[in-house]
Amino acid sequence: MIKVDIVIVGAGIAGLWSANQLQARGLSVLVLENQAIGANQTIHSQGIIHGGIKYSLTGKLSTATKAIASMPSIWESCLAGSGVVDLTSAKVLSGHYLLWSADSLASKLGTVIASKFLQGKNRRLSPSAYPKVLHDRAFSGQVYQVDEKVLDIPSVLKALTLPLKNKIVKLANWKAVLNNQQVESLKIYSDSGASETVQAQKYIFTAGFGNQTISQQTGLAKMQARPLHMVYAKLNDCLPFYAHCVDMQQVPRVTITTHYTANGECVWYLGGKLAEVGIHQTTEQQCHCALQELKHLLPWLDMQAWKFNAFKIDRAEASQLKNHRPNYFTAVNNGNTIIAWPTKLAFAPGLAAQIHQYCATIKPRFTHDSLPWNMPEIAVPIWEKSC
């Protein structure tokens, strides 16, 4: 039997951030993962560490805006090496992103209204300062620069994994042994068929969809799924662009981030309303919709040789009325068990701080016994796996 202070199930952004903070307190930590590190939701994030601007596009300072407003500064301190976790080795793709309006009254108003909530983090750009993508006489919209970073997710995962060497275990499956909603132990199984029993002072579940079984078994929390149909395009030119195309809607019309494959190809990754309304489309239909939307918004770009692809991903979150998006992260604490969902990448430090608080009374009791099992690989973006 393996005994540790903390067991964390799920090596995504929430599990890794929490593991780093708890280990820094001197607690022995074991992280369990049955896929790659950061697989599913974390690796499919666009990497924008935003402070809620996308939730204020209707002109109202929403609950979600207030909740997430403090997150970028926490990320900034960690990137600078002065925060609660060390992200100094993480790669910053861009030091800012843009709010860009198409040529319509509603869209322009959306940009102006949204900019009022940025508290000095933004400035309206003059045409001479526009990025290459918008440097065309045909563009007559407005552009604001928001000084919040866009991160390379694989490098963030690598940075958070480094301090946890021999503390993250790849397993095939796990099963909780319960006693009145409390986890007494976990039975874990390796890919080779070996098994082991793990006991801990605290069991923390941050496994996204992997939380569903423990949620149902304990009755502590309910989960919902909100689907996205994301699109990515491999370009035949290098066109860095990090931007929300905004109008008067709650969700940006399209969100574009730029990434690069291992062999140097430039990739545009598309989310926003495009990804939300296309959930019932086939891959071919969604790629066609994305191309038509880009042609409408950026008609001067030559996209003839671009290669489009799409994939569906569900966001696992705490259940909400009518399946609405949660305004905040969720951490349900009961005795020795925590079930948690970060809701968004940017909320990871807030969720980890809440988990850290729930573990405040735990004192180091066990030393970590390394399991002779493999450590999972770090997940790679989907454009590295397919066209």
BATIDREN-241695 format. One record per residue (C-alpha): residue number from 1; chain; x, y, z. Coordinates in nm, 2 decimals, always signed. Example, Ala and Ser with C-alpha at 12.3 -4.5 7.8 and 13.67 -1.06 7.14 Angstrom:
// BATIDREN-241695
GULUM  num  chaine       u       v       w
GULUM    1       A   +1.23   -0.45   +0.78
GULUM    2       A   +1.37   -0.11   +0.71
This chain:
// BATIDREN-241695
GULUM  num  chaine       u       v       w
GULUM    1       A   +0.00   +0.00   +0.00
GULUM    2       A   +0.12   +0.35   -0.09
GULUM    3       A   +0.05   +0.63   +0.17
GULUM    4       A   +0.08   +0.99   +0.08
GULUM    5       A   -0.06   +1.32   +0.22
GULUM    6       A   -0.24   +1.42   -0.10
GULUM    7       A   -0.37   +1.22   -0.40
GULUM    8       A   -0.48   +1.43   -0.70
GULUM    9       A   -0.67   +1.25   -0.98
GULUM   10       A   -0.62   +1.44   -1.31
GULUM   11       A   -0.31   +1.60   -1.44
GULUM   12       A   -0.46   +1.89   -1.62
GULUM   13       A   -0.40   +2.26   -1.54
GULUM   14       A   -0.60   +2.25   -1.21
GULUM   15       A   -0.44   +1.93   -1.08
GULUM   16       A   -0.08   +2.03   -1.17
GULUM   17       A   -0.12   +2.38   -1.03
GULUM   18       A   -0.27   +2.25   -0.70
GULUM   19       A   +0.00   +1.97   -0.68
GULUM   20       A   +0.28   +2.23   -0.71
GULUM   21       A   +0.13   +2.45   -0.43
GULUM   22       A   +0.06   +2.17   -0.19
GULUM   23       A   +0.40   +2.01   -0.25
GULUM   24       A   +0.56   +2.35   -0.18
GULUM   25       A   +0.40   +2.33   +0.17
GULUM   26       A   +0.60   +2.01   +0.23
GULUM   27       A   +0.31   +1.77   +0.17
GULUM   28       A   +0.37   +1.45   -0.02
GULUM   29       A   +0.17   +1.45   -0.34
GULUM   30       A   +0.08   +1.18   -0.59
GULUM   31       A   -0.09   +1.28   -0.92
GULUM   32       A   -0.28   +1.01   -1.12
GULUM   33       A   -0.35   +1.04   -1.49
GULUM   34       A   -0.49   +0.79   -1.74
GULUM   35       A   -0.41   +0.99   -2.05
GULUM   36       A   -0.14   +1.24   -2.14
GULUM   37       A   -0.06   +1.53   -1.91
GULUM   38       A   -0.31   +1.81   -2.00
GULUM   39       A   -0.51   +1.59   -2.24
GULUM   40       A   -0.86   +1.71   -2.34
GULUM   41       A   -0.96   +2.05   -2.20
GULUM   42       A   -0.62   +2.19   -2.11
GULUM   43       A   -0.43   +2.12   -2.43
GULUM   44       A   -0.73   +2.24   -2.63
GULUM   45       A   -0.73   +2.58   -2.47
GULUM   46       A   -0.64   +2.88   -2.68
GULUM   47       A   -0.41   +3.00   -2.41
GULUM   48       A   -0.56   +3.35   -2.35
GULUM   49       A   -0.52   +3.46   -1.99
GULUM   50       A   -0.80   +3.71   -2.00
GULUM   51       A   -0.95   +3.92   -1.72
GULUM   52       A   -1.31   +3.90   -1.83
GULUM   53       A   -1.33   +4.13   -2.13
GULUM   54       A   -1.52   +3.87   -2.34
GULUM   55       A   -1.79   +3.86   -2.07
GULUM   56       A   -1.86   +4.24   -2.09
GULUM   57       A   -1.92   +4.28   -2.46
GULUM   58       A   -2.29   +4.36   -2.40
GULUM   59       A   -2.20   +4.67   -2.20
GULUM   60       A   -2.27   +4.52   -1.85
GULUM   61       A   -2.00   +4.43   -1.60
GULUM   62       A   -2.11   +4.07   -1.55
GULUM   63       A   -2.05   +3.84   -1.25
GULUM   64       A   -1.81   +3.64   -1.47
GULUM   65       A   -1.61   +3.96   -1.54
GULUM   66       A   -1.57   +4.04   -1.18
GULUM   67       A   -1.48   +3.68   -1.09
GULUM   68       A   -1.20   +3.65   -1.33
GULUM   69       A   -1.06   +4.00   -1.32
GULUM   70       A   -0.78   +3.92   -1.07
GULUM   71       A   -0.65   +3.61   -1.25
GULUM   72       A   -0.41   +3.77   -1.51
GULUM   73       A   -0.20   +3.94   -1.24
GULUM   74       A   -0.15   +3.60   -1.06
GULUM   75       A   -0.04   +3.44   -1.39
GULUM   76       A   +0.19   +3.74   -1.45
GULUM   77       A   +0.37   +3.70   -1.12
GULUM   78       A   +0.42   +3.32   -1.18
GULUM   79       A   +0.56   +3.39   -1.53
GULUM   80       A   +0.80   +3.64   -1.37
GULUM   81       A   +0.92   +3.39   -1.11
GULUM   82       A   +0.76   +3.56   -0.81
GULUM   83       A   +0.43   +3.37   -0.79
GULUM   84       A   +0.30   +3.07   -0.61
GULUM   85       A   +0.42   +2.84   -0.89
GULUM   86       A   +0.72   +2.87   -1.13
GULUM   87       A   +0.62   +2.94   -1.49
GULUM   88       A   +0.94   +3.12   -1.59
GULUM   89       A   +1.01   +2.85   -1.85
GULUM   90       A   +0.66   +2.88   -2.01
GULUM   91       A   +0.65   +3.04   -2.35
GULUM   92       A   +0.45   +3.35   -2.41
GULUM   93       A   +0.31   +3.36   -2.76
GULUM   94       A   +0.19   +3.72   -2.74
GULUM   95       A   +0.21   +3.98   -2.47
GULUM   96       A   -0.13   +4.11   -2.57
GULUM   97       A   -0.44   +4.03   -2.78
GULUM   98       A   -0.67   +4.26   -2.98
GULUM   99       A   -1.03   +4.35   -2.97
GULUM  100       A   -1.12   +4.40   -3.33
GULUM  101       A   -1.45   +4.52   -3.48
GULUM  102       A   -1.59   +4.44   -3.82
GULUM  103       A   -1.74   +4.71   -4.03
GULUM  104       A   -2.07   +4.74   -3.86
GULUM  105       A   -2.22   +4.98   -3.61
GULUM  106       A   -2.30   +4.71   -3.35
GULUM  107       A   -1.95   +4.57   -3.37
GULUM  108       A   -1.79   +4.91   -3.33
GULUM  109       A   -2.01   +4.98   -3.03
GULUM  110       A   -1.92   +4.65   -2.88
GULUM  111       A   -1.55   +4.73   -2.90
GULUM  112       A   -1.60   +5.07   -2.74
GULUM  113       A   -1.82   +4.95   -2.46
GULUM  114       A   -1.60   +4.65   -2.38
GULUM  115       A   -1.29   +4.87   -2.36
GULUM  116       A   -1.44   +5.07   -2.07
GULUM  117       A   -1.40   +4.77   -1.84
GULUM  118       A   -1.03   +4.71   -1.90
GULUM  119       A   -0.91   +4.96   -1.63
GULUM  120       A   -0.60   +5.09   -1.81
GULUM  121       A   -0.50   +4.76   -1.97
GULUM  122       A   -0.60   +4.87   -2.32
GULUM  123       A   -0.54   +5.13   -2.58
GULUM  124       A   -0.70   +5.20   -2.92
GULUM  125       A   -0.45   +5.15   -3.20
GULUM  126       A   -0.39   +5.38   -3.49
GULUM  127       A   -0.40   +5.23   -3.83
GULUM  128       A   -0.02   +5.24   -3.85
GULUM  129       A   +0.00   +5.01   -3.55
GULUM  130       A   -0.24   +4.75   -3.69
GULUM  131       A   -0.10   +4.39   -3.73
GULUM  132       A   -0.03   +4.26   -4.07
GULUM  133       A   -0.36   +4.08   -4.09
GULUM  134       A   -0.56   +4.41   -4.06
GULUM  135       A   -0.31   +4.62   -4.27
GULUM  136       A   -0.54   +4.67   -4.57
GULUM  137       A   -0.73   +4.98   -4.70
GULUM  138       A   -1.05   +4.77   -4.70
GULUM  139       A   -1.05   +4.74   -4.32
GULUM  140       A   -1.26   +5.01   -4.16
GULUM  141       A   -1.32   +4.87   -3.82
GULUM  142       A   -1.17   +4.96   -3.48
GULUM  143       A   -0.88   +4.79   -3.30
GULUM  144       A   -0.80   +4.79   -2.93
GULUM  145       A   -0.50   +4.63   -2.77
GULUM  146       A   -0.55   +4.45   -2.44
GULUM  147       A   -0.23   +4.39   -2.24
GULUM  148       A   -0.31   +4.03   -2.13
GULUM  149       A   -0.09   +3.74   -2.24
GULUM  150       A   -0.15   +3.44   -2.47
GULUM  151       A   +0.05   +3.14   -2.36
GULUM  152       A   +0.18   +2.82   -2.53
GULUM  153       A   +0.00   +2.55   -2.34
GULUM  154       A   +0.25   +2.26   -2.39
GULUM  155       A   +0.52   +2.48   -2.23
GULUM  156       A   +0.29   +2.57   -1.94
GULUM  157       A   +0.23   +2.20   -1.88
GULUM  158       A   +0.60   +2.13   -1.90
GULUM  159       A   +0.68   +2.40   -1.65
GULUM  160       A   +0.42   +2.27   -1.40
GULUM  161       A   +0.54   +1.91   -1.45
GULUM  162       A   +0.91   +1.97   -1.38
GULUM  163       A   +0.88   +2.00   -1.00
GULUM  164       A   +0.66   +1.69   -0.99
GULUM  165       A   +0.91   +1.44   -1.13
GULUM  166       A   +0.82   +1.09   -1.01
GULUM  167       A   +0.50   +1.23   -0.86
GULUM  168       A   +0.28   +1.19   -1.16
GULUM  169       A   +0.18   +0.83   -1.25
GULUM  170       A   +0.03   +0.69   -1.57
GULUM  171       A   -0.24   +0.45   -1.50
GULUM  172       A   -0.51   +0.26   -1.69
GULUM  173       A   -0.79   +0.29   -1.44
GULUM  174       A   -0.88   +0.37   -1.08
GULUM  175       A   -1.15   +0.28   -0.84
GULUM  176       A   -1.25   +0.45   -0.53
GULUM  177       A   -1.33   +0.26   -0.21
GULUM  178       A   -1.60   +0.47   -0.03
GULUM  179       A   -1.74   +0.49   +0.32
GULUM  180       A   -2.04   +0.73   +0.36
GULUM  181       A   -1.93   +0.97   +0.09
GULUM  182       A   -1.57   +0.96   +0.21
GULUM  183       A   -1.29   +0.80   +0.01
GULUM  184       A   -1.11   +0.54   +0.22
GULUM  185       A   -0.86   +0.45   -0.06
GULUM  186       A   -0.80   +0.43   -0.43
GULUM  187       A   -0.73   +0.11   -0.62
GULUM  188       A   -0.52   +0.19   -0.92
GULUM  189       A   -0.43   -0.02   -1.22
GULUM  190       A   -0.13   +0.02   -1.45
GULUM  191       A   -0.13   -0.04   -1.83
GULUM  192       A   +0.06   -0.37   -1.76
GULUM  193       A   -0.21   -0.50   -1.53
GULUM  194       A   -0.03   -0.43   -1.20
GULUM  195       A   -0.24   -0.28   -0.92
GULUM  196       A   -0.18   -0.09   -0.60
GULUM  197       A   -0.38   +0.06   -0.32
GULUM  198       A   -0.33   +0.42   -0.24
GULUM  199       A   -0.43   +0.60   +0.08
GULUM  200       A   -0.41   +0.97   +0.15
GULUM  201       A   -0.51   +1.23   +0.40
GULUM  202       A   -0.70   +1.42   +0.12
GULUM  203       A   -0.83   +1.30   -0.22
GULUM  204       A   -0.87   +1.57   -0.48
GULUM  205       A   -1.04   +1.51   -0.81
GULUM  206       A   -0.96   +1.75   -1.09
GULUM  207       A   -1.01   +1.51   -1.39
GULUM  208       A   -1.27   +1.70   -1.59
GULUM  209       A   -1.50   +1.43   -1.73
GULUM  210       A   -1.31   +1.18   -1.52
GULUM  211       A   -1.49   +1.34   -1.22
GULUM  212       A   -1.82   +1.21   -1.32
GULUM  213       A   -1.79   +0.87   -1.16
GULUM  214       A   -1.68   +1.00   -0.82
GULUM  215       A   -1.94   +1.28   -0.84
GULUM  216       A   -2.21   +1.02   -0.88
GULUM  217       A   -2.07   +0.78   -0.62
GULUM  218       A   -2.04   +1.05   -0.35
GULUM  219       A   -2.33   +1.27   -0.45
GULUM  220       A   -2.11   +1.57   -0.37
GULUM  221       A   -2.14   +1.75   -0.70
GULUM  222       A   -2.31   +1.72   -1.04
GULUM  223       A   -2.14   +1.78   -1.37
GULUM  224       A   -2.24   +1.92   -1.70
GULUM  225       A   -2.09   +1.92   -2.05
GULUM  226       A   -2.09   +2.22   -2.28
GULUM  227       A   -1.97   +2.13   -2.63
GULUM  228       A   -1.75   +2.33   -2.87
GULUM  229       A   -1.66   +2.26   -3.24
GULUM  230       A   -1.32   +2.41   -3.27
GULUM  231       A   -1.15   +2.49   -3.60
GULUM  232       A   -0.78   +2.52   -3.69
GULUM  233       A   -0.62   +2.61   -4.02
GULUM  234       A   -0.27   +2.56   -4.14
GULUM  235       A   -0.16   +2.87   -4.34
GULUM  236       A   +0.08   +2.90   -4.62
GULUM  237       A   +0.23   +3.22   -4.47
GULUM  238       A   +0.32   +3.34   -4.12
GULUM  239       A   +0.04   +3.57   -4.00
GULUM  240       A   +0.05   +3.62   -3.62
GULUM  241       A   -0.29   +3.72   -3.50
GULUM  242       A   -0.44   +3.71   -3.15
GULUM  243       A   -0.78   +3.87   -3.14
GULUM  244       A   -1.14   +3.86   -3.05
GULUM  245       A   -1.38   +3.99   -3.33
GULUM  246       A   -1.64   +4.15   -3.11
GULUM  247       A   -2.00   +4.28   -3.15
GULUM  248       A   -2.28   +4.34   -2.90
GULUM  249       A   -2.31   +3.97   -2.81
GULUM  250       A   -2.19   +3.80   -2.49
GULUM  251       A   -1.95   +3.58   -2.68
GULUM  252       A   -1.69   +3.71   -2.94
GULUM  253       A   -1.80   +3.64   -3.30
GULUM  254       A   -1.47   +3.45   -3.35
GULUM  255       A   -1.15   +3.43   -3.14
GULUM  256       A   -0.83   +3.37   -3.33
GULUM  257       A   -0.49   +3.26   -3.18
GULUM  258       A   -0.18   +3.17   -3.36
GULUM  259       A   +0.04   +2.87   -3.30
GULUM  260       A   +0.32   +2.69   -3.47
GULUM  261       A   +0.38   +2.32   -3.54
GULUM  262       A   +0.70   +2.14   -3.46
GULUM  263       A   +0.81   +2.19   -3.83
GULUM  264       A   +0.73   +2.56   -3.83
GULUM  265       A   +0.39   +2.57   -3.99
GULUM  266       A   +0.17   +2.86   -3.89
GULUM  267       A   -0.17   +2.76   -3.74
GULUM  268       A   -0.48   +2.97   -3.68
GULUM  269       A   -0.69   +2.83   -3.40
GULUM  270       A   -1.06   +2.95   -3.40
GULUM  271       A   -1.30   +2.96   -3.12
GULUM  272       A   -1.57   +3.20   -2.99
GULUM  273       A   -1.92   +3.20   -3.12
GULUM  274       A   -1.81   +3.01   -3.43
GULUM  275       A   -1.73   +2.71   -3.21
GULUM  276       A   -2.04   +2.73   -3.00
GULUM  277       A   -2.30   +2.76   -3.28
GULUM  278       A   -2.14   +2.49   -3.49
GULUM  279       A   -2.17   +2.20   -3.25
GULUM  280       A   -2.42   +2.01   -3.48
GULUM  281       A   -2.22   +2.06   -3.79
GULUM  282       A   -2.01   +1.79   -3.96
GULUM  283       A   -1.64   +1.86   -3.98
GULUM  284       A   -1.67   +1.96   -4.34
GULUM  285       A   -1.96   +2.19   -4.27
GULUM  286       A   -1.78   +2.35   -3.98
GULUM  287       A   -1.47   +2.41   -4.18
GULUM  288       A   -1.68   +2.56   -4.46
GULUM  289       A   -1.85   +2.79   -4.21
GULUM  290       A   -1.51   +2.90   -4.07
GULUM  291       A   -1.38   +2.98   -4.41
GULUM  292       A   -1.68   +3.18   -4.50
GULUM  293       A   -1.67   +3.37   -4.18
GULUM  294       A   -1.30   +3.46   -4.23
GULUM  295       A   -1.36   +3.56   -4.59
GULUM  296       A   -1.64   +3.79   -4.47
GULUM  297       A   -1.43   +3.94   -4.19
GULUM  298       A   -1.10   +3.95   -4.37
GULUM  299       A   -1.18   +3.94   -4.74
GULUM  300       A   -0.84   +4.08   -4.85
GULUM  301       A   -0.66   +3.77   -4.73
GULUM  302       A   -0.58   +3.49   -4.98
GULUM  303       A   -0.70   +3.17   -4.81
GULUM  304       A   -0.71   +2.95   -5.11
GULUM  305       A   -0.42   +2.73   -5.00
GULUM  306       A   -0.52   +2.71   -4.63
GULUM  307       A   -0.59   +2.37   -4.49
GULUM  308       A   -0.89   +2.36   -4.25
GULUM  309       A   -0.99   +2.10   -4.00
GULUM  310       A   -1.22   +2.08   -3.70
GULUM  311       A   -1.28   +1.87   -3.39
GULUM  312       A   -1.54   +1.86   -3.11
GULUM  313       A   -1.45   +1.90   -2.75
GULUM  314       A   -1.68   +1.91   -2.44
GULUM  315       A   -1.61   +2.14   -2.15
GULUM  316       A   -1.67   +1.96   -1.82
GULUM  317       A   -1.80   +2.19   -1.55
GULUM  318       A   -2.01   +2.19   -1.24
GULUM  319       A   -2.38   +2.16   -1.33
GULUM  320       A   -2.57   +2.49   -1.38
GULUM  321       A   -2.94   +2.58   -1.43
GULUM  322       A   -3.02   +2.53   -1.80
GULUM  323       A   -2.66   +2.42   -1.87
GULUM  324       A   -2.54   +2.78   -1.85
GULUM  325       A   -2.17   +2.86   -1.83
GULUM  326       A   -2.05   +2.88   -1.46
GULUM  327       A   -1.93   +3.23   -1.36
GULUM  328       A   -1.66   +3.09   -1.15
GULUM  329       A   -1.45   +2.78   -1.07
GULUM  330       A   -1.60   +2.51   -0.86
GULUM  331       A   -1.44   +2.32   -0.56
GULUM  332       A   -1.68   +2.11   -0.35
GULUM  333       A   -1.51   +2.01   -0.02
GULUM  334       A   -1.65   +1.74   +0.21
GULUM  335       A   -1.43   +1.57   +0.47
GULUM  336       A   -1.13   +1.42   +0.30
GULUM  337       A   -1.26   +1.47   -0.06
GULUM  338       A   -1.26   +1.76   -0.30
GULUM  339       A   -1.42   +1.75   -0.64
GULUM  340       A   -1.32   +2.05   -0.86
GULUM  341       A   -1.35   +2.20   -1.20
GULUM  342       A   -1.16   +2.52   -1.31
GULUM  343       A   -1.42   +2.62   -1.57
GULUM  344       A   -1.15   +2.81   -1.77
GULUM  345       A   -0.77   +2.79   -1.80
GULUM  346       A   -0.74   +3.14   -1.65
GULUM  347       A   -0.92   +3.03   -1.33
GULUM  348       A   -0.65   +2.77   -1.25
GULUM  349       A   -0.47   +2.98   -0.98
GULUM  350       A   -0.80   +3.07   -0.81
GULUM  351       A   -0.91   +2.71   -0.80
GULUM  352       A   -0.57   +2.60   -0.67
GULUM  353       A   -0.58   +2.87   -0.40
GULUM  354       A   -0.92   +2.74   -0.29
GULUM  355       A   -0.80   +2.38   -0.28
GULUM  356       A   -0.49   +2.49   -0.09
GULUM  357       A   -0.72   +2.66   +0.17
GULUM  358       A   -0.93   +2.34   +0.21
GULUM  359       A   -0.61   +2.16   +0.28
GULUM  360       A   -0.47   +2.42   +0.53
GULUM  361       A   -0.51   +2.19   +0.83
GULUM  362       A   -0.33   +1.90   +0.68
GULUM  363       A   +0.02   +1.85   +0.82
GULUM  364       A   +0.30   +1.65   +0.64
GULUM  365       A   +0.27   +1.29   +0.76
GULUM  366       A   +0.39   +1.06   +0.49
GULUM  367       A   +0.69   +1.06   +0.27
GULUM  368       A   +0.64   +0.99   -0.10
GULUM  369       A   +0.70   +0.64   -0.22
GULUM  370       A   +0.77   +0.64   -0.59
GULUM  371       A   +0.57   +0.38   -0.79
GULUM  372       A   +0.76   +0.18   -1.05
GULUM  373       A   +0.52   +0.30   -1.31
GULUM  374       A   +0.57   +0.52   -1.61
GULUM  375       A   +0.51   +0.90   -1.61
GULUM  376       A   +0.26   +1.02   -1.87
GULUM  377       A   +0.38   +1.22   -2.17
GULUM  378       A   +0.27   +1.58   -2.21
GULUM  379       A   -0.02   +1.62   -2.45
GULUM  380       A   +0.04   +1.77   -2.79
GULUM  381       A   -0.19   +2.01   -2.98
GULUM  382       A   -0.43   +1.85   -3.22
GULUM  383       A   -0.26   +2.01   -3.52
GULUM  384       A   +0.05   +1.80   -3.45
GULUM  385       A   -0.15   +1.49   -3.49
GULUM  386       A   -0.35   +1.55   -3.81
GULUM  387       A   -0.37   +1.79   -4.10
